[in-house]
Amino acid sequence: MKKILFIALLTSTNFLFGQRQSFVSSDIPIFWKAFDKITTTSDTALQRKYLRELYLDQGSPGLHSLLQVRNYTDIEILNSILKYPNFWKSLRKASLNTHALYPDIARGISGLKKIYPELKPSTIYFLMGAFRTGGTTQQDRVLIGSELSLGDETTVINEHPASRQNFYKNYQPKKNIALLCTHEYIHTQQHEPPENLLSWCLYEGVAEFVSCLATAKKSNTPAIHFGKANQERVFKKFNEELFFPNWDDWLWSENTNELKERDLGYYIGYEISERYYRLSRDKQKAIKELIQLDYSNEKEVERIVDATKVFPDSLKKMWEEYNKKRPTVLHIAPLQTGTKLKPGIVQLAITFSEPMDTTTRGFDYGPLGEKHIYRLKRIIGWSNNATTFTIEVEVDAGKQYQTYITSNFRNRQGIRLRPYLMDFDTEGNK
């Protein structure tokens, strides 16, 4: 009987539109085997040995993917085991019964296949990590962090920090496991965005909106409900931070601005996706466009966002207007066009077009790389009503130097500098 159960945990499948939906939860029982050995000793070396040999080394391809994408270490996982004894005790039964969740999850994936016929198969893995993801992906693998995603009303959470307790209470993860798995499944079909906040909000929002359509379930993400109830405030704040945001205020972290609701970027993307879908006559085509959106194609992103009119103007016009407001570098003394600096110690005085915020600044390598940056000797600081910033540097003879003065400089209203390349040569034979 135990052998039959293990096989079911390993490769339980459901048929979806003629193709198999594969689930793998073989990592759960070997986690508990390692857990039982780890908790019999206080010898840290032995504990790490049991964790590696009984769990990490024996894990499925999905476990290896989770370790890679979340950069988990054996020490981190071990500490998570030892720190929350009552939590783990309360989670054990539910985690060993993941096969009972498969039919509901399969129905969600079936619903996704119905509205998105191009769906490519992915394998769903149930795994144990260290509380840094409830669900993520790698290539065609959906990776479920069961220590977060299988929590329910029977799970003991009082050992955890307040923010994690709020997660279990507010998200009701096990109850919404089908929604989560469908959301992550959609990520396996999408193009990953570049480092651009709006694109990442769309990436997450598309997955959330389409997963709700596919499962016929309401989102369990509190940010969606907060955003719907405070739409004008949320978009006004996002508009202010659109081009140079604090990412932690919008995605995957606690929000420190006045809105105080985490992950509001999910709502931004959800609202855009929902509006685009409702405006489209061909609903299936709209879903395909949203899922297959190439975020590196700025014109296509602009087309979809602009069609929804969530912002007062087109993205292109908003960017142009923002650029007009940005401070600039007027000149740098003693640099002059065509003039080479003498080698040795030099003071460089950077003058900006307006008074700047004196608490933030930034320099970076130029196109020629780190071998062509000066040696910073000291920071002299701000002068002339915070319009001039002076540094003292050392430069060698016969060399070209480049440094970007970055958008980490900003004016007193928080608007970021247009980056400026400081590029000069020194006297002497090259």
C-alpha positions in Angstrom: 0.0 0.0 0.0 2.8 2.4 0.9 4.6 1.7 -2.4 1.4 2.5 -4.4 1.0 5.8 -2.5 4.6 6.8 -3.2 4.1 6.2 -6.9 1.0 8.3 -6.8 2.9 11.1 -5.1 5.7 10.8 -7.7 3.9 11.1 -11.0 0.2 11.5 -10.5 -1.4 12.7 -13.7 -4.7 14.0 -15.1 -5.7 14.1 -18.7 -6.3 17.6 -20.0 -7.6 17.9 -23.6 -5.8 14.7 -24.6 -2.5 15.6 -22.9 -1.2 14.5 -19.4 -0.9 17.0 -16.6 2.0 15.9 -14.5 2.4 16.5 -10.8 5.5 15.5 -8.8 5.5 15.5 -5.0 8.1 12.9 -4.3 10.2 15.6 -2.6 7.7 15.9 0.3 8.2 12.4 1.9 12.0 12.6 1.5 11.9 16.0 3.2 10.2 14.5 6.2 12.6 11.6 6.2 15.4 14.1 6.5 13.4 16.2 9.0 13.0 13.2 11.3 16.8 12.5 11.3 17.7 16.2 11.7 15.5 16.6 14.8 17.1 13.7 16.6 20.4 15.5 17.0 21.8 18.9 18.0 25.0 18.3 16.1 25.0 20.9 13.3 27.4 18.9 11.1 25.2 15.9 11.3 22.1 17.9 10.7 23.6 19.3 7.5 24.7 15.9 6.4 21.2 14.4 6.9 19.6 17.4 5.0 22.0 17.0 2.0 22.0 13.2 1.8 18.4 12.5 2.5 16.7 15.5 0.9 18.8 17.8 -1.3 20.9 15.2 -3.0 17.9 12.9 -3.5 15.6 15.6 -4.8 13.7 15.8 -8.1 14.7 18.1 -11.0 12.1 20.5 -9.6 13.9 20.7 -6.2 17.1 21.4 -8.0 15.4 24.2 -9.9 14.0 25.7 -6.7 17.4 25.7 -5.1 18.8 27.4 -8.1 16.2 30.1 -8.8 15.9 31.1 -5.1 19.6 30.6 -4.3 18.7 28.5 -1.3 21.6 27.1 0.8 21.6 24.1 3.0 22.1 26.3 6.1 19.1 28.5 5.2 16.9 25.4 4.8 18.3 23.8 8.0 17.6 27.0 10.0 14.0 27.1 8.7 13.5 23.6 9.9 14.9 24.2 13.4 13.3 27.6 14.0 9.6 26.7 13.7 9.0 23.2 15.4 5.3 23.7 16.0 4.7 25.0 12.5 6.3 22.0 10.9 4.4 19.6 13.1 1.1 21.2 12.1 2.0 21.1 8.3 3.1 17.5 8.0 -0.3 15.8 7.4 -1.4 18.3 4.8 1.9 18.2 2.9 1.8 14.4 2.7 -1.7 14.6 1.2 -1.0 16.8 -1.9 -2.5 14.3 -4.2 -5.9 15.3 -2.9 -5.3 18.7 -4.4 -4.6 17.5 -7.9 -8.2 17.4 -9.3 -8.9 21.0 -8.4 -5.6 22.1 -9.8 -6.1 20.1 -12.9 -9.5 21.7 -13.4 -7.8 25.1 -13.3 -5.2 24.1 -15.9 -8.0 22.6 -18.0 -9.8 25.9 -17.9 -6.6 27.6 -19.0 -6.3 25.3 -21.9 -9.8 26.1 -22.9 -9.3 29.8 -23.1 -5.7 29.5 -24.4 -5.5 26.5 -26.7 -1.8 27.1 -27.4 -1.0 26.1 -23.9 2.3 24.1 -23.6 2.5 21.4 -20.9 4.4 22.1 -17.7 5.1 19.9 -14.7 3.9 21.0 -11.3 6.3 20.2 -8.4 5.4 20.3 -4.7 8.6 21.1 -2.8 9.9 22.3 0.6 12.0 25.5 0.7 12.7 28.2 3.3 9.8 30.6 3.1 11.0 32.7 0.2 8.5 31.7 -2.4 5.1 30.1 -2.5 5.3 29.6 -6.2 7.8 30.3 -8.9 9.0 28.7 -12.2 12.0 27.6 -14.2 11.5 26.9 -17.9 8.5 24.4 -18.1 8.5 23.6 -14.3 6.1 25.1 -11.8 7.7 25.1 -8.4 5.4 25.2 -5.4 7.0 26.1 -2.1 4.7 23.9 0.0 5.8 25.4 3.4 4.0 28.6 2.3 1.4 27.3 -0.1 -0.2 24.5 1.9 -0.9 26.5 5.0 -4.5 26.5 6.2 -6.5 27.2 9.4 -4.9 24.2 11.1 -1.3 25.5 10.5 0.4 26.9 13.6 1.9 30.2 12.6 2.6 32.1 15.9 6.3 31.2 15.7 6.7 33.3 12.5 7.3 37.0 12.1 4.2 39.2 11.8 4.5 39.7 8.0 4.5 36.0 7.4 1.6 35.4 9.7 -0.3 38.0 7.7 0.5 36.1 4.6 -1.1 32.9 5.9 -4.1 34.8 7.2 -4.7 37.1 4.2 -3.9 34.8 1.3 -5.4 31.5 2.7 -2.9 29.7 0.5 -4.0 26.1 0.6 -7.6 27.1 -0.2 -6.4 29.0 -3.2 -3.8 26.5 -4.4 -5.5 25.9 -7.8 -5.3 29.7 -8.5 -1.7 29.8 -7.5 -0.7 26.8 -9.7 -2.6 28.3 -12.7 -0.9 31.7 -12.2 2.5 30.1 -12.2 1.6 27.8 -15.1 0.9 31.0 -17.1 4.4 32.3 -16.2 5.9 29.2 -18.0 4.1 30.4 -21.2 5.2 34.1 -21.0 8.3 36.0 -22.1 10.3 37.3 -19.2 10.4 41.1 -19.0 13.5 43.3 -19.0 14.3 45.3 -15.9 11.3 47.6 -16.2 8.7 48.0 -13.5 5.7 48.5 -15.8 6.6 45.4 -17.7 7.0 43.3 -14.6 3.7 44.6 -13.3 2.1 43.5 -16.5 3.8 40.1 -16.3 2.4 39.4 -12.9 -1.0 41.1 -13.6 -1.6 39.1 -16.8 -0.9 35.8 -14.9 -3.2 36.8 -12.1 -6.1 38.0 -14.4 -5.9 35.1 -16.8 -5.7 32.6 -13.9 -8.8 34.1 -12.4 -10.6 33.7 -15.8 -9.4 30.1 -16.2 -10.4 29.0 -12.7 -13.5 31.1 -12.4 -12.1 32.2 -9.0 -11.6 35.6 -7.5 -8.0 36.7 -6.9 -6.8 36.1 -3.3 -4.2 38.8 -3.6 -5.2 41.6 -1.2 -3.6 44.2 -3.5 -6.2 43.5 -6.2 -9.0 44.3 -3.8 -7.2 47.3 -2.4 -6.5 48.6 -5.9 -10.1 48.2 -7.0 -11.3 50.2 -4.0 -8.6 52.9 -4.3 -8.1 53.0 -8.1 -7.5 56.7 -8.5 -5.0 57.0 -5.6 -3.1 53.9 -6.7 -2.7 54.9 -10.3 -1.8 58.5 -9.3 1.0 57.2 -7.1 2.2 54.7 -9.8 2.2 57.5 -12.4 4.4 59.6 -10.2 6.9 56.7 -9.8 6.5 55.1 -13.2 9.9 55.9 -14.7 12.2 55.7 -11.7 10.3 53.8 -9.0 11.1 52.2 -5.7 10.5 48.6 -6.8 9.9 47.5 -3.2 6.8 49.7 -3.1 5.2 47.8 -5.9 6.4 44.2 -6.2 7.5 41.3 -3.9 8.0 43.4 -0.8 6.4 45.6 1.9 5.2 49.0 0.7 6.8 51.9 2.4 4.9 54.7 0.6 1.6 56.2 1.9 -0.5 53.5 0.3 0.9 50.9 2.7 -0.4 47.9 0.7 2.2 45.4 -0.6 2.5 44.1 -4.2 0.3 46.8 -5.7 2.1 46.2 -9.0 0.0 43.0 -9.3 -3.1 45.2 -9.3 -1.6 47.6 -11.9 -1.0 44.7 -14.3 -4.3 43.1 -13.5 -6.3 46.3 -14.2 -4.5 46.8 -17.5 -5.1 43.2 -18.5 -8.8 43.2 -17.5 -9.5 46.5 -19.3 -7.7 45.3 -22.5 -9.7 42.0 -22.4 -13.0 43.8 -21.9 -12.3 46.2 -24.7 -11.4 43.4 -27.2 -14.0 42.0 -29.4 -12.1 38.7 -29.9 -11.6 37.6 -26.3 -9.5 34.6 -27.1 -7.2 36.7 -29.2 -6.8 39.2 -26.4 -5.8 36.4 -24.0 -3.2 35.2 -26.5 -1.8 38.7 -26.9 -1.6 39.2 -23.2 0.1 35.8 -22.5 2.5 36.0 -25.5 3.4 39.7 -25.0 7.0 40.4 -25.9 8.0 42.9 -23.2 11.2 43.8 -25.1 8.9 45.3 -27.9 8.2 48.7 -26.4 5.7 49.6 -29.1 3.6 46.5 -28.4 3.6 47.2 -24.7 2.7 50.8 -25.3 -0.1 49.7 -27.7 -1.7 47.5 -25.1 -1.3 49.9 -22.2 -2.4 53.0 -24.1 -5.6 51.2 -25.3 -6.8 50.8 -21.7 -6.4 54.5 -20.9 -5.3 53.8 -17.4 -2.9 56.8 -17.6 -3.8 60.4 -18.6 -1.6 60.3 -21.7 0.2 57.8 -23.9 3.3 56.3 -22.4 5.4 58.0 -25.1 4.0 61.4 -24.3 4.4 60.8 -20.5 8.0 59.9 -21.0 8.6 63.0 -23.1 7.0 65.2 -20.5 9.0 63.6 -17.7 12.2 64.1 -19.6 11.5 67.8 -19.9 11.4 68.1 -16.1 14.6 66.3 -15.4 17.7 68.2 -14.2 20.8 68.1 -16.4 24.6 68.5 -16.0 25.5 72.0 -17.3 29.3 71.7 -17.2 32.2 70.2 -15.3 35.1 72.3 -14.4 37.9 72.3 -15.4 36.9 70.1 -18.4 36.6 71.9 -21.7 36.1 70.5 -25.2 39.4 69.4 -26.7 41.4 70.1 -23.6 43.4 67.4 -21.9 43.9 67.4 -18.1 47.3 67.2 -16.5 47.9 63.9 -14.7 47.8 63.8 -10.9 45.3 65.1 -8.4 42.4 67.0 -10.0 39.2 68.5 -8.6 36.1 68.0 -10.7 33.2 70.4 -10.0 30.0 69.2 -11.5 27.3 71.9 -12.0 23.7 71.0 -12.3 20.8 72.9 -13.9 19.0 73.4 -10.5 19.4 72.7 -6.8 19.7 69.0 -6.1 18.9 66.6 -3.3 22.1 66.3 -1.3 21.3 62.9 0.2 21.7 60.8 -2.9 24.2 60.5 -5.8 25.6 58.0 -8.1 28.5 57.3 -10.5 29.1 54.3 -12.8 31.6 52.9 -15.3 31.4 54.4 -18.8 31.3 52.3 -22.1 35.0 51.6 -21.8 34.6 49.8 -18.5 36.2 49.9 -15.1 39.8 50.2 -16.4 39.0 53.7 -17.6 37.6 55.2 -14.4 39.6 57.6 -12.2 40.7 56.8 -8.6 38.5 58.7 -6.2 40.6 60.5 -3.5 37.9 62.3 -1.6 34.4 63.9 -1.8 34.5 67.6 -1.2 30.7 67.9 -1.5 28.0 70.4 -2.3 28.2 74.1 -2.8 26.4 77.0 -4.6 23.0 76.2 -3.1 23.4 72.5 -3.9 23.9 73.1 -7.6 27.6 72.1 -7.6 29.1 68.8 -6.5 32.9 68.5 -6.2 35.1 65.5 -6.0 38.9 65.0 -6.0 40.3 62.3 -8.2 43.7 61.0 -9.3 44.4 60.3 -13.0 47.4 59.0 -14.9 49.1 60.3 -18.0 48.1 59.5 -21.5 44.8 57.9 -20.7 41.1 58.3 -21.6 38.7 58.4 -18.6 34.9 57.8 -18.6 32.4 58.0 -15.8 28.6 58.1 -16.0 27.0 60.6 -13.6 23.8 58.6 -13.0 20.2 59.2 -12.4 20.8 58.5 -8.7 21.4 62.2 -8.6 18.0 63.9 -8.3 16.5 67.3 -7.7 14.7 68.4 -4.6 11.4 67.2 -6.0 12.8 63.7 -6.5 13.0 63.9 -10.3 16.1 62.0 -11.5 19.0 63.5 -13.5 19.4 62.7 -17.2 22.5 60.5 -17.1 25.6 62.3 -18.3 28.9 60.7 -19.6 32.0 62.5 -18.3 34.6 61.7 -20.9 38.1 63.2 -21.0 41.8 62.5 -21.8 45.0 63.3 -19.9 48.2 64.7 -21.2 51.1 62.4 -22.0 51.9 59.7 -24.6 49.4 56.9 -25.0 
